[in-house]
Amino acid sequence: MEYAPRGLLGVLTPQANTTVEPELHVLLPPGVAMINARLTSPKATIVERLLDYLRDLEGAATQFANAPVGALAFACTGASYYAGPSEEAAIVARMEAARGVPVITAGQAVRDALHALSARRIGLVSPYPDDLTRAGIAYWQALGFEVARVSGSALKDGVFHPIYAMDGLGATAALEDLDPDGLDAIVMLGTGMPTLRPILKHGRLGGAPVLSCMLALAWRSVEALTQGQADARSLEGWLGGADWRGRWAARQPGATPSDALAPDASARAAAATHP
């Protein structure tokens, strides 16, 4: 494929989510492309909608028809929290058997990233209301992690969706409210909260690596597409933005061509221009 010589990722995104596609366009490296389908549900409550997203995953994936996707990425964590790790794993196993390609959920991607980091004691930055935060804590505990601290973020009232209306500055403030002392890693929850700005500002907070559900999903999906090793070494370039900082900078208002370069390449270009 012209735009996907390294692989085509099929992404499944909640119906009103405005963050997944922009962040993946920054995170995915050259040679990897994505196509997106929307997870939809007519149900009245958020719990019912989230469970619909996961339990009808096969139906949602039919939107890709016969496109040559090499992996499927389920860009929703709330559904995994309410369903729990066992049901999530069973659905993923059925999907992989039926389609013959890796299926990566955001929740399982974070689990794999934490294992790669040998992290057990974690802190969470949650954009969720209390009930969904509690479900998230129970999910991570069921996977064997100790949730030592949780920082909440301020949700905006009177907007189309409180989580999706958050901005990177609010997410950064929520991250900075979390005490990192004694933590092995910090996870910024949800695929709707913008996380790239705070990750770039704080690759580590008090020594604890900072990752998000979207960063973990991109990393794990690329490794699946390229048949790479989803280990600590492969994760290293993603943490702190070493592999994608230039792409993020190039998308900011007023960006110049040099902003699209990685920090070391930008320095070399400046030195060549001003010896």
C-alpha positions as YAML, in Angstrom:
chain: A
units: angstrom
residues:
- id: 1
  name: MET
  ca: [0.00, 0.00, 0.00]
- id: 2
  name: GLU
  ca: [1.27, 3.43, -0.94]
- id: 3
  name: TYR
  ca: [0.89, 4.98, 2.51]
- id: 4
  name: ALA
  ca: [1.32, 1.88, 4.67]
- id: 5
  name: PRO
  ca: [4.44, -0.05, 3.61]
- id: 6
  name: ARG
  ca: [4.98, -1.12, 7.23]
- id: 7
  name: GLY
  ca: [1.36, -1.99, 7.96]
- id: 8
  name: LEU
  ca: [-2.23, -0.73, 8.09]
- id: 9
  name: LEU
  ca: [-3.92, -0.39, 11.48]
- id: 10
  name: GLY
  ca: [-7.68, -0.61, 11.85]
- id: 11
  name: VAL
  ca: [-8.72, 1.64, 14.74]
- id: 12
  name: LEU
  ca: [-12.06, 1.38, 16.55]
- id: 13
  name: THR
  ca: [-12.97, 4.67, 18.26]
- id: 14
  name: PRO
  ca: [-15.91, 5.61, 20.53]
- id: 15
  name: GLN
  ca: [-18.55, 7.52, 18.63]
- id: 16
  name: ALA
  ca: [-17.96, 11.01, 20.09]
- id: 17
  name: ASN
  ca: [-14.23, 10.72, 20.81]
- id: 18
  name: THR
  ca: [-12.24, 13.61, 19.31]
- id: 19
  name: THR
  ca: [-8.80, 12.65, 20.61]
- id: 20
  name: VAL
  ca: [-7.93, 9.18, 19.29]
- id: 21
  name: GLU
  ca: [-7.35, 10.04, 15.65]
- id: 22
  name: PRO
  ca: [-5.31, 13.25, 16.18]
- id: 23
  name: GLU
  ca: [-3.07, 11.59, 18.76]
- id: 24
  name: LEU
  ca: [-2.52, 8.49, 16.60]
- id: 25
  name: HIS
  ca: [-1.61, 10.67, 13.62]
- id: 26
  name: VAL
  ca: [1.19, 12.07, 15.80]
- id: 27
  name: LEU
  ca: [2.21, 8.81, 17.45]
- id: 28
  name: LEU
  ca: [2.30, 6.42, 14.49]
- id: 29
  name: PRO
  ca: [5.70, 6.38, 12.80]
- id: 30
  name: PRO
  ca: [6.35, 6.81, 9.06]
- id: 31
  name: GLY
  ca: [5.27, 3.79, 7.05]
- id: 32
  name: VAL
  ca: [2.38, 2.90, 9.36]
- id: 33
  name: ALA
  ca: [-1.08, 4.14, 8.39]
- id: 34
  name: MET
  ca: [-4.49, 3.85, 9.99]
- id: 35
  name: ILE
  ca: [-8.12, 3.71, 8.99]
- id: 36
  name: ASN
  ca: [-10.80, 4.44, 11.54]
- id: 37
  name: ALA
  ca: [-14.26, 3.09, 12.33]
- id: 38
  name: ARG
  ca: [-16.66, 4.39, 14.95]
- id: 39
  name: LEU
  ca: [-18.03, 2.37, 17.85]
- id: 40
  name: THR
  ca: [-21.71, 3.24, 18.20]
- id: 41
  name: SER
  ca: [-24.50, 2.42, 20.61]
- id: 42
  name: PRO
  ca: [-28.02, 3.78, 21.05]
- id: 43
  name: LYS
  ca: [-28.11, 2.90, 24.75]
- id: 44
  name: ALA
  ca: [-29.06, 5.59, 27.28]
- id: 45
  name: THR
  ca: [-26.32, 5.18, 29.89]
- id: 46
  name: ILE
  ca: [-22.56, 5.40, 29.55]
- id: 47
  name: VAL
  ca: [-22.11, 1.95, 31.13]
- id: 48
  name: GLU
  ca: [-24.44, 0.35, 28.59]
- id: 49
  name: ARG
  ca: [-22.77, 2.16, 25.69]
- id: 50
  name: LEU
  ca: [-19.29, 1.18, 26.78]
- id: 51
  name: LEU
  ca: [-20.23, -2.47, 27.15]
- id: 52
  name: ASP
  ca: [-21.90, -2.38, 23.72]
- id: 53
  name: TYR
  ca: [-18.64, -1.12, 22.22]
- id: 54
  name: LEU
  ca: [-16.69, -4.12, 23.49]
- id: 55
  name: ARG
  ca: [-19.33, -6.82, 23.12]
- id: 56
  name: ASP
  ca: [-20.12, -5.81, 19.52]
- id: 57
  name: LEU
  ca: [-16.49, -5.45, 18.55]
- id: 58
  name: GLU
  ca: [-16.84, -7.90, 15.68]
- id: 59
  name: GLY
  ca: [-19.78, -5.97, 14.27]
- id: 60
  name: ALA
  ca: [-17.87, -2.70, 14.45]
- id: 61
  name: ALA
  ca: [-14.86, -4.27, 12.71]
- id: 62
  name: THR
  ca: [-17.00, -5.21, 9.70]
- id: 63
  name: GLN
  ca: [-16.85, -1.54, 8.72]
- id: 64
  name: PHE
  ca: [-13.34, -2.26, 7.42]
- id: 65
  name: ALA
  ca: [-14.76, -4.79, 4.93]
- id: 66
  name: ASN
  ca: [-11.80, -6.37, 3.11]
- id: 67
  name: ALA
  ca: [-9.28, -3.61, 3.77]
- id: 68
  name: PRO
  ca: [-5.88, -5.26, 4.40]
- id: 69
  name: VAL
  ca: [-5.57, -4.29, 8.07]
- id: 70
  name: GLY
  ca: [-2.69, -6.03, 9.82]
- id: 71
  name: ALA
  ca: [-3.98, -5.38, 13.35]
- id: 72
  name: LEU
  ca: [-7.04, -3.97, 15.10]
- id: 73
  name: ALA
  ca: [-6.79, -1.38, 17.88]
- id: 74
  name: PHE
  ca: [-9.71, -0.95, 20.30]
- id: 75
  name: ALA
  ca: [-9.28, 2.66, 21.44]
- id: 76
  name: CYS
  ca: [-11.52, 2.58, 24.49]
- id: 77
  name: THR
  ca: [-10.59, 1.77, 28.08]
- id: 78
  name: GLY
  ca: [-13.87, 2.36, 29.91]
- id: 79
  name: ALA
  ca: [-15.44, -0.69, 28.27]
- id: 80
  name: SER
  ca: [-12.61, -2.89, 29.54]
- id: 81
  name: TYR
  ca: [-13.01, -1.50, 33.05]
- id: 82
  name: TYR
  ca: [-16.70, -2.40, 33.24]
- id: 83
  name: ALA
  ca: [-16.36, -5.77, 31.50]
- id: 84
  name: GLY
  ca: [-13.25, -6.78, 33.47]
- id: 85
  name: PRO
  ca: [-10.03, -8.44, 32.28]
- id: 86
  name: SER
  ca: [-11.51, -11.94, 31.82]
- id: 87
  name: GLU
  ca: [-14.35, -10.93, 29.51]
- id: 88
  name: GLU
  ca: [-12.05, -8.55, 27.65]
- id: 89
  name: ALA
  ca: [-9.50, -11.33, 27.07]
- id: 90
  name: ALA
  ca: [-12.18, -13.75, 25.88]
- id: 91
  name: ILE
  ca: [-13.53, -11.25, 23.34]
- id: 92
  name: VAL
  ca: [-10.02, -10.49, 22.08]
- id: 93
  name: ALA
  ca: [-9.27, -14.21, 21.69]
- id: 94
  name: ARG
  ca: [-12.47, -14.77, 19.68]
- id: 95
  name: MET
  ca: [-11.73, -11.79, 17.45]
- id: 96
  name: GLU
  ca: [-8.16, -12.90, 16.77]
- id: 97
  name: ALA
  ca: [-9.30, -16.43, 15.94]
- id: 98
  name: ALA
  ca: [-12.00, -15.15, 13.59]
- id: 99
  name: ARG
  ca: [-9.91, -12.50, 11.80]
- id: 100
  name: GLY
  ca: [-6.41, -13.90, 11.98]
- id: 101
  name: VAL
  ca: [-4.80, -10.60, 13.01]
- id: 102
  name: PRO
  ca: [-3.70, -9.22, 16.39]
- id: 103
  name: VAL
  ca: [-6.38, -7.35, 18.34]
- id: 104
  name: ILE
  ca: [-5.03, -4.82, 20.83]
- id: 105
  name: THR
  ca: [-7.19, -3.13, 23.43]
- id: 106
  name: ALA
  ca: [-6.00, 0.04, 25.10]
- id: 107
  name: GLY
  ca: [-6.31, -1.62, 28.49]
- id: 108
  name: GLN
  ca: [-4.21, -4.62, 27.52]
- id: 109
  name: ALA
  ca: [-1.66, -2.32, 25.84]
- id: 110
  name: VAL
  ca: [-1.17, -0.43, 29.11]
- id: 111
  name: ARG
  ca: [-0.84, -3.74, 30.94]
- id: 112
  name: ASP
  ca: [1.90, -4.80, 28.51]
- id: 113
  name: ALA
  ca: [3.69, -1.45, 28.87]
- id: 114
  name: LEU
  ca: [3.64, -1.70, 32.67]
- id: 115
  name: HIS
  ca: [5.00, -5.25, 32.48]
- id: 116
  name: ALA
  ca: [7.75, -4.06, 30.11]
- id: 117
  name: LEU
  ca: [8.67, -1.41, 32.69]
- id: 118
  name: SER
  ca: [8.54, -3.98, 35.53]
- id: 119
  name: ALA
  ca: [6.08, -1.60, 37.20]
- id: 120
  name: ARG
  ca: [3.81, -2.85, 39.96]
- id: 121
  name: ARG
  ca: [3.03, 0.17, 42.14]
- id: 122
  name: ILE
  ca: [1.27, 2.72, 39.95]
- id: 123
  name: GLY
  ca: [-0.45, 6.09, 40.10]
- id: 124
  name: LEU
  ca: [-3.44, 6.98, 37.94]
- id: 125
  name: VAL
  ca: [-4.53, 10.30, 36.44]
- id: 126
  name: SER
  ca: [-8.24, 9.91, 35.80]
- id: 127
  name: PRO
  ca: [-10.55, 12.14, 33.72]
- id: 128
  name: TYR
  ca: [-13.54, 10.06, 34.76]
- id: 129
  name: PRO
  ca: [-16.48, 10.48, 37.11]
- id: 130
  name: ASP
  ca: [-16.08, 8.60, 40.38]
- id: 131
  name: ASP
  ca: [-17.89, 5.39, 39.37]
- id: 132
  name: LEU
  ca: [-15.78, 4.88, 36.24]
- id: 133
  name: THR
  ca: [-12.60, 5.72, 38.18]
- id: 134
  name: ARG
  ca: [-13.52, 3.03, 40.71]
- id: 135
  name: ALA
  ca: [-14.09, 0.54, 37.89]
- id: 136
  name: GLY
  ca: [-10.69, 1.47, 36.48]
- id: 137
  name: ILE
  ca: [-8.97, 0.93, 39.83]
- id: 138
  name: ALA
  ca: [-10.62, -2.50, 40.16]
- id: 139
  name: TYR
  ca: [-9.45, -3.42, 36.64]
- id: 140
  name: TRP
  ca: [-5.80, -2.62, 37.35]
- id: 141
  name: GLN
  ca: [-5.95, -4.36, 40.71]
- id: 142
  name: ALA
  ca: [-7.40, -7.47, 39.05]
- id: 143
  name: LEU
  ca: [-4.39, -7.46, 36.73]
- id: 144
  name: GLY
  ca: [-2.06, -7.53, 39.74]
- id: 145
  name: PHE
  ca: [-1.06, -3.87, 40.02]
- id: 146
  name: GLU
  ca: [-1.12, -1.85, 43.21]
- id: 147
  name: VAL
  ca: [-2.93, 1.44, 42.66]
- id: 148
  name: ALA
  ca: [-1.17, 3.64, 45.17]
- id: 149
  name: ARG
  ca: [-2.57, 7.07, 44.25]
- id: 150
  name: VAL
  ca: [-5.18, 8.63, 42.00]
- id: 151
  name: SER
  ca: [-5.39, 12.20, 40.75]
- id: 152
  name: GLY
  ca: [-8.64, 13.47, 39.27]
- id: 153
  name: SER
  ca: [-9.00, 16.11, 36.59]
- id: 154
  name: ALA
  ca: [-11.54, 18.88, 36.40]
- id: 155
  name: LEU
  ca: [-14.32, 18.09, 33.95]
- id: 156
  name: LYS
  ca: [-16.03, 20.88, 32.05]
- id: 157
  name: ASP
  ca: [-19.76, 21.24, 32.55]
- id: 158
  name: GLY
  ca: [-22.20, 22.16, 29.80]
- id: 159
  name: VAL
  ca: [-20.14, 20.81, 26.88]
- id: 160
  name: PHE
  ca: [-20.81, 18.05, 24.37]
- id: 161
  name: HIS
  ca: [-18.75, 15.58, 26.40]
- id: 162
  name: PRO
  ca: [-16.84, 16.55, 29.56]
- id: 163
  name: ILE
  ca: [-13.86, 14.25, 28.94]
- id: 164
  name: TYR
  ca: [-13.42, 15.05, 25.26]
- id: 165
  name: ALA
  ca: [-13.66, 18.77, 25.97]
- id: 166
  name: MET
  ca: [-10.57, 18.67, 28.21]
- id: 167
  name: ASP
  ca: [-7.38, 20.26, 26.97]
- id: 168
  name: GLY
  ca: [-3.72, 19.39, 27.40]
- id: 169
  name: LEU
  ca: [-3.19, 22.08, 30.01]
- id: 170
  name: GLY
  ca: [-5.89, 20.60, 32.23]
- id: 171
  name: ALA
  ca: [-4.43, 17.13, 31.80]
- id: 172
  name: THR
  ca: [-0.99, 18.50, 32.68]
- id: 173
  name: ALA
  ca: [-2.34, 20.11, 35.86]
- id: 174
  name: ALA
  ca: [-3.97, 16.82, 36.88]
- id: 175
  name: LEU
  ca: [-0.68, 14.99, 36.32]
- id: 176
  name: GLU
  ca: [1.25, 17.54, 38.37]
- id: 177
  name: ASP
  ca: [-1.23, 17.10, 41.23]
- id: 178
  name: LEU
  ca: [-0.17, 13.48, 41.60]
- id: 179
  name: ASP
  ca: [2.54, 12.73, 44.16]
- id: 180
  name: PRO
  ca: [5.01, 10.43, 42.34]
- id: 181
  name: ASP
  ca: [6.92, 9.34, 45.45]
- id: 182
  name: GLY
  ca: [7.44, 5.58, 45.47]
- id: 183
  name: LEU
  ca: [5.60, 4.94, 42.20]
- id: 184
  name: ASP
  ca: [6.96, 2.62, 39.52]
- id: 185
  name: ALA
  ca: [4.91, 4.33, 36.77]
- id: 186
  name: ILE
  ca: [2.09, 6.80, 36.20]
- id: 187
  name: VAL
  ca: [-0.77, 6.08, 33.80]
- id: 188
  name: MET
  ca: [-2.94, 8.82, 32.31]
- id: 189
  name: LEU
  ca: [-6.26, 7.08, 31.81]
- id: 190
  name: GLY
  ca: [-8.73, 7.18, 28.95]
- id: 191
  name: THR
  ca: [-8.43, 7.63, 25.20]
- id: 192
  name: GLY
  ca: [-10.39, 10.88, 25.26]
- id: 193
  name: MET
  ca: [-8.16, 12.97, 27.53]
- id: 194
  name: PRO
  ca: [-5.38, 14.73, 25.55]
- id: 195
  name: THR
  ca: [-2.11, 13.38, 26.94]
- id: 196
  name: LEU
  ca: [0.70, 14.21, 24.52]
- id: 197
  name: ARG
  ca: [1.41, 17.68, 25.92]
- id: 198
  name: PRO
  ca: [1.82, 16.48, 29.54]
- id: 199
  name: ILE
  ca: [3.92, 13.51, 28.44]
- id: 200
  name: LEU
  ca: [6.25, 15.82, 26.54]
- id: 201
  name: LYS
  ca: [6.53, 18.11, 29.55]
- id: 202
  name: HIS
  ca: [7.02, 15.28, 32.05]
- id: 203
  name: GLY
  ca: [8.53, 12.18, 30.47]
- id: 204
  name: ARG
  ca: [9.16, 11.22, 34.06]
- id: 205
  name: LEU
  ca: [7.60, 12.71, 37.16]
- id: 206
  name: GLY
  ca: [9.77, 12.29, 40.22]
- id: 207
  name: GLY
  ca: [11.53, 9.41, 38.48]
- id: 208
  name: ALA
  ca: [8.33, 7.58, 37.53]
- id: 209
  name: PRO
  ca: [7.78, 7.15, 33.77]
- id: 210
  name: VAL
  ca: [4.55, 8.75, 32.52]
- id: 211
  name: LEU
  ca: [2.49, 6.94, 29.91]
- id: 212
  name: SER
  ca: [-1.04, 7.13, 28.64]
- id: 213
  name: CYS
  ca: [-3.56, 4.71, 27.20]
- id: 214
  name: MET
  ca: [-3.09, 6.22, 23.74]
- id: 215
  name: LEU
  ca: [0.70, 6.06, 23.88]
- id: 216
  name: ALA
  ca: [0.58, 2.43, 25.02]
- id: 217
  name: LEU
  ca: [-1.99, 1.54, 22.35]
- id: 218
  name: ALA
  ca: [0.13, 3.09, 19.59]
- id: 219
  name: TRP
  ca: [3.31, 1.37, 20.82]
- id: 220
  name: ARG
  ca: [1.69, -2.05, 21.18]
- id: 221
  name: SER
  ca: [-0.14, -1.78, 17.83]
- id: 222
  name: VAL
  ca: [3.00, -0.83, 15.92]
- id: 223
  name: GLU
  ca: [4.90, -3.73, 17.49]
- id: 224
  name: ALA
  ca: [2.07, -6.08, 16.48]
- id: 225
  name: LEU
  ca: [1.98, -4.73, 12.92]
- id: 226
  name: THR
  ca: [5.72, -4.95, 12.43]
- id: 227
  name: GLN
  ca: [6.15, -8.20, 14.38]
- id: 228
  name: GLY
  ca: [8.49, -6.43, 16.75]
- id: 229
  name: GLN
  ca: [9.35, -7.11, 20.36]
- id: 230
  name: ALA
  ca: [6.97, -5.36, 22.75]
- id: 231
  name: ASP
  ca: [9.62, -5.00, 25.41]
- id: 232
  name: ALA
  ca: [11.28, -2.28, 27.47]
- id: 233
  name: ARG
  ca: [13.76, -1.48, 24.73]
- id: 234
  name: SER
  ca: [11.07, -0.94, 22.10]
- id: 235
  name: LEU
  ca: [9.03, 1.17, 24.55]
- id: 236
  name: GLU
  ca: [11.94, 3.45, 25.41]
- id: 237
  name: GLY
  ca: [11.66, 5.70, 22.36]
- id: 238
  name: TRP
  ca: [7.94, 6.25, 22.91]
- id: 239
  name: LEU
  ca: [8.26, 7.39, 26.51]
- id: 240
  name: GLY
  ca: [8.89, 11.10, 26.75]
- id: 241
  name: GLY
  ca: [8.25, 11.58, 23.02]
- id: 242
  name: ALA
  ca: [11.70, 10.87, 21.59]
- id: 243
  name: ASP
  ca: [10.14, 9.16, 18.55]
- id: 244
  name: TRP
  ca: [7.20, 11.51, 18.01]
- id: 245
  name: ARG
  ca: [8.02, 14.90, 19.54]
- id: 246
  name: GLY
  ca: [8.82, 16.41, 16.14]
- id: 247
  name: ARG
  ca: [5.51, 15.29, 14.64]
- id: 248
  name: TRP
  ca: [3.63, 16.80, 17.59]
- id: 249
  name: ALA
  ca: [5.50, 20.10, 17.30]
- id: 250
  name: ALA
  ca: [4.84, 20.30, 13.56]
- id: 251
  name: ARG
  ca: [1.09, 20.23, 14.21]
- id: 252
  name: GLN
  ca: [1.07, 23.14, 16.63]
- id: 253
  name: PRO
  ca: [-0.19, 26.58, 15.45]
- id: 254
  name: GLY
  ca: [2.64, 28.66, 14.04]
- id: 255
  name: ALA
  ca: [4.99, 25.70, 13.65]
- id: 256
  name: THR
  ca: [8.00, 26.13, 11.35]
- id: 257
  name: PRO
  ca: [9.65, 23.37, 9.28]
- id: 258
  name: SER
  ca: [12.40, 22.96, 11.88]
- id: 259
  name: ASP
  ca: [9.75, 22.22, 14.51]
- id: 260
  name: ALA
  ca: [9.00, 18.97, 12.67]
- id: 261
  name: LEU
  ca: [12.52, 17.71, 13.40]
- id: 262
  name: ALA
  ca: [13.41, 15.69, 16.45]
- id: 263
  name: PRO
  ca: [15.35, 17.74, 19.03]
- id: 264
  name: ASP
  ca: [18.76, 16.36, 17.98]
- id: 265
  name: ALA
  ca: [18.02, 16.86, 14.27]
- id: 266
  name: SER
  ca: [16.75, 20.38, 14.94]
- id: 267
  name: ALA
  ca: [19.99, 21.24, 16.73]
- id: 268
  name: ARG
  ca: [22.05, 19.90, 13.84]
- id: 269
  name: ALA
  ca: [20.00, 21.93, 11.35]
- id: 270
  name: ALA
  ca: [20.49, 25.09, 13.40]
- id: 271
  name: ALA
  ca: [24.23, 24.47, 13.62]
- id: 272
  name: ALA
  ca: [24.45, 24.00, 9.86]
- id: 273
  name: THR
  ca: [22.61, 27.29, 9.28]
- id: 274
  name: HIS
  ca: [24.60, 29.21, 11.87]
- id: 275
  name: PRO
  ca: [28.08, 27.63, 12.03]
...
